Amino acid sequence: MSVTPPRILTIAGSDSGGGAGIQADLKTIAAHQCYGLSVIVALTAQNTRGVTAIHNAPPEFVAAQLDAVLSDIGCSAAKTGMLSSPAIIEAVARELAIYSVPNLVVDPVMISKSGHKLLQDDAVAALKSRLIPLARVITPNAEEAEVLLGRPVRTVEDAKAAAADLAQLGPRAVLVKGGHLAEADTAVDVLWEPSGLRVFTGPRLDARHTHGTGCTLSAAIASNLGKGLALGDAVGLAREWLRGAMLNAYEVGGGISPVNHLWAVRTAEP
């Protein structure tokens, strides 16, 4: 008997090193036993040491990919990652609105783990006005929240205020990821929903290999939402799953290696 799993759409850039972007998202979605769909908005020449080149897809081709996928297969949830230009953001927002895509997770990717700029300066306004209002939840880290708000986000109290203020842009919920906050011994993420604030805490991992953590977390949240979980549960389980992926990270290349997206998947013995 055939079964239709939750269909999770990722709209992001390709990471030729396999640790972030579309590749990380599809691995994460598969590990959550969902069916992954992809719309590639850019190609990157990238490895564990950094990003050396970016080639953006034409916005009309991004729209064509979205139309092809959504008109036939549809999706239970979707997530966005790297969307570098205003024209690409406009194309994505337009198609998502036309198809009333549910459970949209917007990860406002701005800078790669190696420090390479992934979002054009003039794209921030389009992100705020066109895409964020469509989101079920947005997942900025502290540095991205600073760009969106134009003020420092350094402490947990800053993160709480930032989450509430980012909600004024129109998303149904905001998750401010606290990996960059000042508290040294605790990893803190702040979730704002209309019902109130929820603070997730856990011990900060002394982990070197963290390439793709943001992409991976947002893909895990989207997968959990696509399965029908409430947002707080979707975030909590995604955080726990990412912790396992970080603890079991691969060592590939000479820079910051990726997390292990398949750490919890049982494989047959050889």
N, C-alpha and C positions, 0 to 999 in steps of 0.2 A: 504494500500500500504506500503510495507516494505521500510525502509530508511537505508542506510549505513552511520553511523556517522563517523567522523574522528576517526581513530584507533591510540591510543597513547600507546606506549610501555615504561614501566619502567623497568630498569635493576638495581636492588639495593638489599639491605639487608632488612630483615623483622625486624620490631620493635614490640616486644611483647606488649609494652605499647600502641601501636596504634597511636602515635603522629608524627612519622617520618618514613623515609624509604618507603618501598612498601605500607604500609597502608596509609600514608599521601598522597603518589602519587596517588593511586587509588581513594581516596576520592576527591582529587583536580581535577583529570581528569573527574570523574563523575559530579562534580559540574559545570564543563565547558561544560557539555552535549556532551562529547566525550566517546568513548568506550575504556576502559582500558585493556591493556594486561600486563602481568608481568612475568619477569624472576628473580627468587630469587637466589642471589649469596651467601647469608649467612643467618644464623639464629642468632639473638641476644637475650640474656636474658636481658631485658631492661625495665625500668619503668621511672617515672618522676624524680627519684633521680640519675639514672646513668645506665651504662652498666656493668653487672657482668660477662658475658660470651659471646663468639662469636664462632660459629661453621660454618666454611666456607664450601660451597658446592664444590665437586670435579669439576675441570675445565671442564672435559668431560661432566659432567651432566649439567653445565651451557650452554655449546655449544649445547647439545641436546635440552634443553628448547628453545633456540634461533632458532634452526633449525625447531622445531615443530611449533612454532608460525609464523615465517617468511615465511616458505614454504607454509603455508595454508592461513593465515589471512593477513599477511603483516602489514604494518603500515604507517600512514601518517606523523608521527614524533616519536622520541624516546628520552629518557633521561637516563643518567646513574647517579647513586648515589655512595654509598659505594661499592668500588671494592678493596678489601684489599690486594691482592697478585699479583705479576707479572704474574703468570700462569693464574689467572682469567682474568686479563686485556688483556692478549694475546688471550685467548679464545673469549672474547667479541669482541675485535677489529677484529679478523679474520672473525667471523660470520657477523658482521655489514658490513664489506667490501664485503664479498661474495654476500650479498643480497642488496648492494647499498642502505642502509637505509637512507632516507632523513631526513632533519631537526633534526639532532642529537644535543641535548643539553647535554654537559658534565659538571656535577657538581662535581668538584674534592674534594669529601668529605674526610677530613683527621682526624677531631676530633669531637666527639659528643658534644652536648650542655653542658653536664656535665663534659667534659674534658677528656673523654676516647679516646685513640688513635685508629683510625679505618683504617688507611692506613699504611702498613708496610714500613719501611725506604727504602727497596730495590724496592718498587713498584713505587716510584716517577719517576724514569727513564723510566719505561715501560709506565706510564701514559703520559709522555711528548712525547715519541717517537712513540707510537703505537695508542693511543686513541685520544689524542687532535688533531692531524692532520685531523681526520675524522669529526670534529665537525662543525656544523653550527654556534654554539656559545658555549663558555665555561663561567662558572659563578662562579669563585672563589671569596671568600670574601678576605679582605685585608690580613688576616693571611695566607690563602692558597696561595695567590699571592706571599707572602714573601718566602714561601717554594719553590715554583716553580721557582722563580727568584734568590733566595739566597741573598736577600737584604731587608731592611725595607720598608714597605709601610704604612706610618703613616698619610699622608695628602692627600688632593684632588689632588695636583700637583703630588705627588708620585703615586697616583692611575692612573692618566692620563698617566704618563710615563710607569707604569707597564702594562697597557692595551695595549699600542703600542708595548712594548717589548714582551709580551706574544703572540701577533699576529705573531711573528717571528717563533713560534712553529708550525704554519700551520693551525690554525682554521680560518674560514671565518670571525669570529667576536669574541670579548672579552667583557664580562661585569664584571667589578670589583665592587663588592658590598661593599658599604662604611659604613656598620653598625659599623665597628670597627675603623673608622678613627677619627682623633683628634677633628674635629669640633663638638662642644658639642650640639648645638641646631638644627642642620640640618642633615637629612639623605641624603647622596649623593651616587649615583651609577654612574659609568662612563662606557659608551658603546663605544667601538672602532669598527668601520667598515672601509673598504677601502675608503669610501667617506668622512670619518672624525670622529671626536669625538662628542658625545652627552652626556650632563650631566643631569641626573635626580635628582631633589631635592624635599625635602618635610620636614615637621617638624618631628623631632625625637620623637618617641612615648616613653613615660615613661611606658613601658609594661614589666611586670614580666614574663608573660606566653608566651614564645617564642619558645618552643620546636617544631622543625620541620620546622622552617621558610625557611631554605635553600632548603630543599627538596620540600617544597610547592611552592616556587617561581619558581624553575626550572621546576616543573611539569606544572605549569600554563603557563610558557613561551612555553613549548613544545606543550601544548594543543592549544594555540593561533596560533603557527606556523602551526600545523596540520590543522587548520581551514583556512589557506591560508593568514594570516595576515603578513604584512611586519615586520621585526624584531623589529624596533623601536616601532611600535604600539604594538607588542606582549609583549615587555618588559614593556612599559608604563602601559598597562592594567593589566598585572600581578602584578606590584607594587601596583596599586590601590586596586586590589582584595586582596592582602596579607595584606594591611593596614586594610581592613575591617575584615579579619580573625583574626588579632591581637587584634583589638578593641573589638571583640566579643569572645575572647578566653574562653575556658572551664576552670573550676577549678576541676581537678581530681588529686588524689595522693597528696603526701606531698612535691614534689619538683617543678621543672619547668614544668608547665602544657602545653599542646599543644594548638596551635591556633585552631580556629573553621573553619574547611575546608568547612563546609556546611552553613556558615552564610548567604549566599545570596540565598540559595535554599528555595523556598516556599514549605511548607508542608501542607497537608490537615488538617483541624481542626478535633480534636478527636470527 
